Amino acid sequence: MQAPQKHSFRLDPRIGAAPLSLTDREPTSGEATSSYPPLRPALADRSDFAVRKPKNRWPFQVVPVIALAMGGMIAQIVAIEHPERVKSLTSIMSTSGDRALPGPKGNVLRALIRPRPRSESMAIRRMIEFFHLVGGSGYPPTEVELQAKVERSVRRSYRPDGLARQLIAIQTAPSRVRTLRRVKAPTLVLHGSEDPLIPMAGGEDTAANIPGARLRIVPGMGHFLPETLVPLLVDEIAGHCLAAEGAAQSRVARTAGSSP
């Protein structure tokens, strides 16, 4: 049996842990590298984990699935590969993975791959700067709200290497364009018109490839969820989930009525 192939990521010291290239060779002398298991199925592995992990703890076997950004990509795979577990799908500020779609704006990409912060205070400052960059003009958070959210996030879990692995997983994941056509769950795709990290085209393409999906573009929304957006998002998501629940109950009633 062939041993699992290792991949080496060539790292530029100027950008810390961010990958510049994926190679299938042994690192050369003096080259800064990190080795991970095969990464092609990384997003798929996370979707399997999302389904298996709570299976024995939750009383619900079929649930609404709501996720954003990379989580939205994983949620799409869950809906593709585990349709029996998904009552409805809400994909927020995410994408289909089509390589032809536009990527992050240059200044956003540069902010993502800066050298890692040397302290917690620097990490907080960098993250605040990043959310100012990607937040969108229509729903700007207050400085107090942004400071509090970022501080809570960094102190809960700050893993610079995790960000690098997430970027690798996204970059190496195959396009979901064809497989999205297998999604059976009622789907809502939410995206901001001013998202510079995952541009609006990503949401449009996701909706275009899921049969019957409803696309909701939010003017002025970027890649951040400030408190001022919560009422709108709650209305959209709750309405979608309730409609999907109603449709499911109607199907059950019709099936029961047609039984001998």
Secondary structure, DSSP 8 states (H G I E B T S, - for coil): ------EEEEE-GGGTT-EEEEESS---TT----EES--TTHHHHHHHHHHHTTTTT-S-SSEEEEEETHHHHHHHHHHHH-GGGEEEEEEES-----TTS----HHHHHHHTS---SSHHHHHHHHHHHHHHHS-SSS---HHHHHHHHHHHHHH---HHHHHHHHHHHHHS---TTGGGG--S-EEEEEETT-SSS-HHHHHHHHHHSTT-EEEEETT--S---GGGHHHHHHHHHHHHHHHHHHHHHHHHHHHHH--
